[in-house]
């Protein structure tokens, strides 16, 4: 079982989404719930829909007025003009439907997602035998869409903007593909609910405080604290400060005369102690915060900072314990726990 599979219930939706949605939103949600989730969506007659646009409704009203006038005054040229324009509009509707029919959509990969931060969803579009012009692709309910022109016999990857609302395991958002080409009198569209689930990490705190002091490894089952490597350095020889050095070894008198408080400019007495090679524990109790989401944002920033510095660190949050380690696998493991606990 992975760290995410043993997660506690996810975070609640943001306060602004607690109100009751209007009837268009409720209708859209019910429609999307009825759609089956598919890994690949092929656009055909059964899943393409046509609705007139505002210019289309205006043209329809104009044609009705022309038809009434031609009937009232028995104008043969009026009949010819009315049916000529109506035939052109019908041909435009057929061309718009053919512009989407036969296309195929699929997801191109797994993006890295952070809660509340804009992201891009990689969507592959297979054009097929004909060129596709003026294609609109977007997450359902999001604006503006991505506009694309696809040459024939090509596969194009589009980056669709999306902002995850919360952390945790979230299903891929439903996507909308549409076109108004060539006349703009109608909108041919279809919805696709991808069969995919993505992990959304908590967004790191922008101005997180410095990392806590490195302490000896906590007595966790199967995890033993590291010991300092052997060195020939004299025990009282001053040396630059290193992450994990005990504050008792810092030459505070010398540090007081420095212009800044950067620990990297400090000097310590003697060789590295056992704490210098011990693990850095990132504990939710060290965050001094009460909001659970703020705690996870700070821990996420600490995880990224500890990984960038190449430290060996562990994590304690929400009843889960990640043993100390380092490297990309440790970073992903800690971020997964922060996303799901």
C-alpha positions as CSV (number, residue, x, y, z in Angstrom):
1,X,0.0,0.0,0.0
2,X,1.4,3.4,-1.0
3,X,1.5,6.5,1.2
4,X,-1.5,8.0,-0.6
5,X,-3.7,4.9,-0.4
6,X,-3.7,5.2,3.4
7,X,-4.8,8.8,3.3
8,X,-7.3,10.4,5.7
9,X,-10.3,12.2,4.2
10,X,-9.4,15.0,1.8
11,X,-9.6,18.7,2.5
12,X,-13.0,20.4,2.2
13,X,-13.8,22.6,-0.8
14,X,-13.0,26.3,-0.6
15,X,-15.5,28.5,1.3
16,X,-16.6,30.3,-1.9
17,X,-17.9,27.0,-3.4
18,X,-20.3,26.2,-0.6
19,X,-23.2,28.1,-2.0
20,X,-25.9,26.3,-4.1
21,X,-25.0,26.5,-7.8
22,X,-27.6,27.8,-10.3
23,X,-29.6,25.6,-12.6
24,X,-27.0,25.7,-15.5
25,X,-24.3,24.4,-13.2
26,X,-26.6,21.7,-11.8
27,X,-27.6,20.6,-15.3
28,X,-23.9,20.5,-16.3
29,X,-23.0,18.4,-13.3
30,X,-25.8,15.9,-13.9
31,X,-24.8,15.7,-17.5
32,X,-21.2,15.1,-16.7
33,X,-22.1,12.4,-14.1
34,X,-23.9,10.5,-16.8
35,X,-20.9,10.5,-19.1
36,X,-18.8,7.4,-18.9
37,X,-15.1,8.0,-18.2
38,X,-13.0,6.9,-21.1
39,X,-9.2,6.9,-21.6
40,X,-9.6,7.8,-25.3
41,X,-12.5,9.8,-26.8
42,X,-13.4,9.5,-30.5
43,X,-15.7,12.1,-31.8
44,X,-18.7,10.6,-33.7
45,X,-22.3,11.3,-34.5
46,X,-23.4,10.0,-31.1
47,X,-21.3,12.4,-29.0
48,X,-21.3,15.6,-31.1
49,X,-24.0,18.2,-30.5
50,X,-25.1,21.3,-32.5
51,X,-26.5,24.5,-31.1
52,X,-27.1,27.8,-32.9
53,X,-24.9,30.8,-31.9
54,X,-26.3,34.3,-31.4
55,X,-25.5,35.2,-35.1
56,X,-27.2,31.9,-36.0
57,X,-30.4,32.9,-34.2
58,X,-30.3,36.3,-35.9
59,X,-29.9,34.7,-39.3
60,X,-32.8,32.3,-38.5
61,X,-35.1,35.3,-37.6
62,X,-34.0,37.1,-40.8
63,X,-34.9,34.1,-42.9
64,X,-38.3,33.8,-41.3
65,X,-39.0,37.5,-42.1
66,X,-37.8,37.0,-45.7
67,X,-40.0,33.9,-46.1
68,X,-43.0,35.7,-44.7
69,X,-42.4,38.7,-47.0
70,X,-42.0,36.4,-50.1
71,X,-45.2,34.6,-49.3
72,X,-47.1,37.8,-48.6
73,X,-46.0,39.5,-51.8
74,X,-45.6,36.4,-54.0
75,X,-42.0,37.3,-54.8
76,X,-40.1,34.6,-56.7
77,X,-36.8,36.3,-56.1
78,X,-37.6,36.5,-52.4
79,X,-38.1,32.7,-52.4
80,X,-34.8,32.2,-54.2
81,X,-32.9,34.5,-51.8
82,X,-34.4,32.8,-48.7
83,X,-33.7,29.3,-49.8
84,X,-30.3,30.2,-51.1
85,X,-29.2,31.7,-47.8
86,X,-30.9,28.8,-45.9
87,X,-29.0,26.2,-48.0
88,X,-25.7,28.0,-47.4
89,X,-26.4,28.0,-43.6
90,X,-27.2,24.3,-43.7
91,X,-24.0,23.6,-45.6
92,X,-22.1,25.6,-42.9
93,X,-23.7,23.5,-40.2
94,X,-22.6,20.3,-42.0
95,X,-19.1,21.6,-42.5
96,X,-18.8,22.5,-38.8
97,X,-20.0,19.0,-37.8
98,X,-17.4,17.4,-40.2
99,X,-14.7,19.6,-38.8
100,X,-14.9,17.6,-35.5
101,X,-16.2,14.3,-36.6
102,X,-13.4,11.6,-36.7
103,X,-11.1,13.4,-34.2
104,X,-9.6,11.4,-31.3
105,X,-8.5,12.8,-27.9
106,X,-6.3,11.3,-25.3
107,X,-4.1,12.4,-22.4
108,X,-0.4,12.8,-23.1
109,X,1.1,12.3,-19.6
110,X,0.8,13.1,-15.9
111,X,1.4,16.8,-15.1
112,X,2.9,18.1,-11.8
113,X,0.0,19.8,-10.0
114,X,0.0,22.1,-7.0
115,X,-3.3,23.1,-5.2
116,X,-4.4,26.6,-6.2
117,X,-1.7,27.1,-8.8
118,X,-2.3,27.3,-12.6
119,X,-1.3,24.1,-14.4
120,X,-1.3,22.8,-18.0
121,X,-3.0,19.5,-18.9
122,X,-1.3,17.8,-21.9
123,X,-4.0,16.6,-24.3
124,X,-3.2,14.8,-27.5
125,X,-5.5,15.5,-30.6
126,X,-5.4,13.1,-33.5
127,X,-6.5,15.1,-36.6
128,X,-7.2,12.1,-38.8
129,X,-7.5,12.3,-42.6
130,X,-8.6,15.9,-42.8
131,X,-7.4,19.3,-41.5
132,X,-9.2,20.7,-38.5
133,X,-9.6,24.4,-38.3
134,X,-10.5,26.8,-35.4
135,X,-10.7,24.1,-32.7
136,X,-11.6,25.3,-29.2
137,X,-10.3,23.1,-26.3
138,X,-10.9,23.9,-22.6
139,X,-11.8,22.5,-19.2
140,X,-15.6,22.5,-18.9
141,X,-16.7,25.8,-17.4
142,X,-13.3,27.4,-17.9
143,X,-12.5,30.4,-20.1
144,X,-10.9,31.3,-22.4
145,X,-10.3,28.1,-24.5
146,X,-7.2,27.1,-26.3
147,X,-7.5,27.7,-30.1
148,X,-5.9,25.2,-32.5
149,X,-5.5,24.5,-36.2
150,X,-4.6,20.9,-36.9
151,X,-3.1,19.8,-40.2
152,X,-4.2,16.5,-41.6
153,X,-2.6,13.3,-40.5
154,X,-0.9,14.9,-37.5
155,X,-0.9,14.4,-33.7
156,X,-0.8,17.7,-31.7
157,X,-0.3,18.1,-28.0
158,X,-2.2,21.0,-26.5
159,X,-1.6,22.5,-23.1
160,X,-5.0,23.2,-21.5
161,X,-5.0,25.6,-18.5
162,X,-6.5,24.2,-15.3
163,X,-6.2,25.2,-11.6
164,X,-6.8,22.4,-9.1
165,X,-9.0,23.6,-6.2
166,X,-7.6,21.4,-3.5
167,X,-4.9,18.9,-2.7
168,X,-5.2,15.1,-2.8
169,X,-6.1,12.6,-5.5
170,X,-8.4,14.3,-8.0
171,X,-10.0,12.9,-11.1
172,X,-8.9,14.6,-14.4
173,X,-11.3,17.4,-15.1
174,X,-13.9,17.0,-17.9
175,X,-12.8,18.7,-21.2
176,X,-14.8,20.5,-23.8
177,X,-14.0,20.6,-27.5
178,X,-15.9,22.8,-29.9
179,X,-15.8,24.7,-33.2
180,X,-17.7,27.5,-34.9
181,X,-16.0,27.0,-38.3
182,X,-16.7,28.0,-41.0
183,X,-19.6,30.5,-40.8
184,X,-20.0,30.9,-37.0
185,X,-23.7,30.2,-37.2
186,X,-23.6,27.2,-34.9
187,X,-21.4,25.7,-32.2
188,X,-20.6,22.0,-32.6
189,X,-19.3,20.7,-29.3
190,X,-18.7,17.6,-27.2
191,X,-17.6,16.8,-23.7
192,X,-15.1,14.2,-22.6
193,X,-14.5,12.9,-19.1
194,X,-11.0,11.4,-19.1
195,X,-10.4,8.1,-17.2
196,X,-7.5,9.3,-15.1
197,X,-6.7,10.3,-11.5
198,X,-3.9,12.7,-10.6
199,X,-2.1,13.6,-7.4
200,X,-2.3,17.3,-6.4
201,X,0.4,18.5,-4.0
202,X,-0.2,21.3,-1.5
203,X,1.3,24.5,-2.8
204,X,4.5,25.4,-0.9
205,X,4.4,28.5,1.4
206,X,6.0,31.4,-0.5
207,X,8.0,32.9,2.4
208,X,8.6,29.8,4.6
209,X,10.9,30.2,7.6
210,X,14.3,28.5,7.7
211,X,14.6,24.8,8.2
212,X,14.5,23.5,11.8
213,X,17.7,22.4,13.4
214,X,18.9,18.9,12.5
215,X,18.4,16.6,15.4
216,X,19.4,13.0,16.0
217,X,17.2,10.5,14.3
218,X,14.0,9.7,16.1
219,X,13.8,6.1,17.4
220,X,11.6,4.8,14.7
221,X,11.4,1.1,14.0
222,X,13.9,0.0,11.4
223,X,15.6,3.5,11.3
224,X,18.9,4.0,13.0
225,X,20.7,7.4,13.5
226,X,23.7,8.1,11.4
227,X,27.1,8.6,13.0
228,X,29.7,11.1,11.9
229,X,32.4,9.9,9.6
230,X,35.9,9.6,10.9
231,X,38.0,12.7,10.4
232,X,41.6,13.8,11.1
233,X,40.5,17.4,11.7
234,X,41.7,18.7,15.1
235,X,38.9,18.8,17.6
236,X,39.4,22.6,18.4
237,X,40.1,23.8,14.9
238,X,37.5,26.4,13.7
239,X,35.7,25.5,10.5
240,X,32.7,26.9,8.5
241,X,29.2,26.1,9.7
242,X,27.5,23.1,8.2
243,X,23.8,22.1,8.3
244,X,23.2,20.1,11.5
245,X,25.9,21.6,13.6
246,X,24.9,22.0,17.2
247,X,24.3,25.6,18.3
248,X,26.7,25.0,21.3
249,X,29.6,24.7,18.8
250,X,29.0,28.0,17.1
251,X,31.5,30.8,17.8
252,X,28.9,33.3,18.8
253,X,31.3,36.1,19.6
254,X,32.7,36.0,16.1
255,X,29.2,35.6,14.6
256,X,28.1,38.8,16.5
257,X,30.5,40.9,14.5
258,X,29.2,39.8,11.2
259,X,27.1,42.1,9.0
260,X,24.3,39.5,8.4
261,X,22.7,36.6,10.3
262,X,23.3,34.0,7.5
263,X,24.3,30.8,9.2
264,X,26.4,29.9,6.2
265,X,28.9,32.6,7.3
266,X,29.2,31.3,10.9
267,X,32.2,29.4,12.3
268,X,32.0,26.5,14.6
269,X,34.5,24.8,16.9
270,X,35.8,21.3,16.2
271,X,34.9,18.7,13.6
272,X,31.4,17.7,12.7
273,X,29.5,16.0,15.5
274,X,27.1,13.2,15.2
275,X,24.2,15.7,14.7
276,X,25.8,16.9,11.5
277,X,25.2,13.6,9.8
278,X,21.9,12.9,11.6
279,X,18.5,13.2,10.0
280,X,16.5,16.4,9.6
281,X,13.0,15.8,10.9
282,X,10.2,17.9,9.4
283,X,7.5,17.8,12.0
284,X,4.1,19.5,11.9
285,X,4.6,20.4,15.6
286,X,7.5,22.6,14.6
287,X,5.4,24.7,12.2
288,X,3.7,26.8,15.0
289,X,0.5,27.0,12.9
290,X,-3.1,26.0,13.6
291,X,-4.5,25.8,10.1
292,X,-3.9,22.3,8.7
293,X,-3.6,23.6,5.1
294,X,-1.0,26.2,6.2
295,X,0.9,23.5,8.1
296,X,1.1,21.4,4.9
297,X,2.1,24.4,2.8
298,X,5.0,25.1,5.2
299,X,6.1,21.4,5.3
300,X,5.9,21.3,1.5
301,X,8.3,24.3,1.3
302,X,10.6,22.7,3.8
303,X,10.6,19.4,1.9
304,X,11.5,21.2,-1.4
305,X,14.2,23.2,0.4
306,X,15.8,20.2,2.1
307,X,15.8,18.2,-1.1
308,X,17.5,21.2,-3.0
309,X,20.2,21.2,-0.3
310,X,20.7,17.5,-0.5
311,X,19.9,16.8,3.1
312,X,18.7,13.6,4.7
313,X,15.3,14.3,6.1
314,X,12.1,12.6,7.4
315,X,8.5,13.7,7.7
316,X,5.9,13.5,10.4
317,X,2.4,14.8,9.6
318,X,-1.2,13.7,10.1
319,X,-0.2,10.5,11.9
320,X,2.1,9.4,9.0
321,X,5.8,9.0,9.4
322,X,8.2,8.9,6.4
323,X,11.6,7.5,7.5
324,X,14.7,9.7,6.8
325,X,16.2,9.4,3.4
326,X,17.3,11.7,0.5
327,X,16.9,11.9,-3.3
328,X,14.0,12.3,-5.8
329,X,12.2,9.3,-4.5
330,X,12.2,10.7,-0.9
331,X,10.9,14.0,-2.2
332,X,8.0,12.4,-4.1
333,X,7.2,10.2,-1.1
334,X,7.0,13.1,1.2
335,X,4.9,15.2,-1.2
336,X,2.5,12.3,-1.6
337,X,2.0,12.1,2.1
338,X,1.4,15.9,2.3
339,X,-1.1,15.6,-0.5
340,X,-3.2,12.8,1.1
341,X,-2.8,13.3,4.9
